[in-house]
Amino acid sequence: MRIYEQLFIVRPDASEEEIDAFIEQLRPVITEGGGTLDKIDKWGLRRLAYRVAKRDEGYYVLLQFTSGPTAVKELERRMRVSDLVLKYLTTRTDEKLKRLEKRRKQREKRARRKPAVAAAGPGRPAEAVPAEPVPGQPEPPKEEA
């Protein structure tokens, strides 16, 4: 099982009921193969970056689901033949999550190796503190930023 995100753009003149019905048609495709539909996020009507099928706007919907690759193939086939969908994009996010987890573990490992900053004590130099001017001597020239 893999984690996927599928973003698709629906015609702007489609009603909310049509969009919900289309999503409900997709749900059994995901669940038949033992997958789960984790999240449905409706972004609403937005302006497109460029014209698609003579339209300037589209209704964006994001699905997050866990399934096998055969379900993704069937979902994409249904998106392609549907008159409701203008564009779609499916991405596999589990590899990205693995990479982020690996990077987090490496960071934690480096943090454990790095010695903690200790306070100044006997035998240890104190932090650099600017010296106070000595009375009777000229002050050094100040650097301008």
N, C-alpha and C positions, 0 to 999 in steps of 0.2 A: 504494500500500500504506500502511496505517495501523496504528498500534500500539493494541491493545485489552487491557483486563483484564475478565474475566468471573468474577464471584463467584456461586456458586450453593450453595444449601442443600439437602442430600439428607435424606430421611427418616432418623431416628435408628436405626430397626430394620433398615436396609439393611446387607448384609454388605460387607466390603472388596472381595470379588470382583465384586459387582454394581456397585459404584462404579467400579472399574477397567474393567469391561466398558463402562459408559456413557461413560467418558472415551475409550475406544478407538473408540466409535461416533462421537464428535465429531471425532476426529483427521482422518479423511479429508475431512470437510466443510471443514476449514480448509486442508488441503494441496491439494485439487483446484483451488482457485482460485489456486494459486501462493503461498499463505501458509505460515507456519511456526508451529508450536506451540513457543514459547520456554520456557515454564516451567509446571509443574504443582505447585501447592503445596497439600497437604492439611493443613488446620488441625485437623481432628479434630472430635469431638463437643463442642458448646458450647451453652450456654443461650441461648435466643432472647430478644430484648427484649420480645416480646409473642407470644401464642399464634398459631400459624399452622396451620390445618387440624387443630385440637384437639391440637396438639403443643407442648411447652415446650422441646424440644431439637432440634438438627439437626446434621448433619455438614457442615462448611464446606469447600468446594473452590474454589481460585483458579486460573484459567487466564490466562496472559499469552501473547498471540499477535499475529502480524502478518498481516493479510489485507485484502481489500477489503470493502466494505459488504455485498455480496451474501452472503458467507459468514456475516457477523454475523446477517443476517436469517434465514438457515437455522438457525443455532445457536439463536437465540431461539425459532424455531418448534418445534424439537425439545425445548427446555426446557419450553415451554408444554404440549406434548402428553404429556410423560413423567410417569408416575405416581411416579417416583422423586424428582423435583425438587419441593421446596416453594416456593422463591423463587429468583429470579435477578436479577442486575444487571450490565449491560454498560456499561463506560465507555471512552471514547476517551482515551488518555493521551498521544498524540503532540503534541497542542496544548499540553498542560501542560508537556511536556519542552521544547517550543520557547520557551514563555514563560520558563521557568527559565533556559534558555541565553541568551536575550536579556537578562534581568536580570543574569546573571553578566558578560556582555560590557560592559554599561553600568557596572557596578561597577568592572571592570578599567580602563575608559576614564577614569573619574573618578579612580581611584588613580594613573594615569599623569600626569594633569593636576595633581594636588595636589603642591606642592613638598615635598621631603623636609625633615624637621626637622633643622636644622644645629646643631652645637655652638657654644657662645659663643666668640667670638674677637674680634680687633680690629675695632671699629666695630659689633659686634653686642652687644645687651644680654644679660647673663647671666640665668639663670633666677632667679626670685624665691626668695630664701632668707630665712627669718625672721631678723631682726636680734637680736644678743645684747644683753642689758641693759647699760647703761653704769653702772659703779660709782658710787655716791653719789646716783643719781637713783631716784625711786620707780618701781616697775614699773607698767605700764599694767594696768588691771583685765582679768581674763580673762573671755572670754565663755563662758557655760555652754550646753551643748548640750541 
